[in-house]
Amino acid sequence: MRCEVCGNEYHRVLRIRLDDDQEHVFDSFECAIHALAPTCAHCGCRIIGHGVEAGGQIMCCASCARHVGEEGIVDNADAGGGQEPASVGAGREGIAPTRPPADE
């Protein structure tokens, strides 16, 4: 089968059937996203996750929704909870830091 986006012939294709029974063939998720994922009404990026729907439009995040005039939309359930963000390696024992400590 041939990918409808890049034209690559591949024996393990992805077949995606939409609600209207239209079938698409891709050789990768990347090509499927390029062809089928909606774009953000504000910044134009492809929306791979849930996105934010407001005012009849879909945006990639709450920030873009605010840029088009929507209010009260947040990116997480605990907006402004007052807690400091966890450090990158917090709770991941046994994982080496990305940089060795400086010599003393």
Number of C-alpha atoms within 10 A of each C-alpha: 15 14 19 15 16 11 11 14 13 13 9 10 17 17 14 14 11 10 7 6 8 8 10 17 17 25 22 16 11 10 17 19 14 14 14 14 14 17 18 20 17 17 13 12 13 18 19 13 9 10 18 19 17 16 9 6 13 19 26 23 20 20 16 19 26 16 12 15 9 14 12 7 16 15 11 8 7 9 10 9 7 7 8 7 7 8 7 8 12 9 9 8 7 7 9 9 9 7 6 7 7 5 4 3
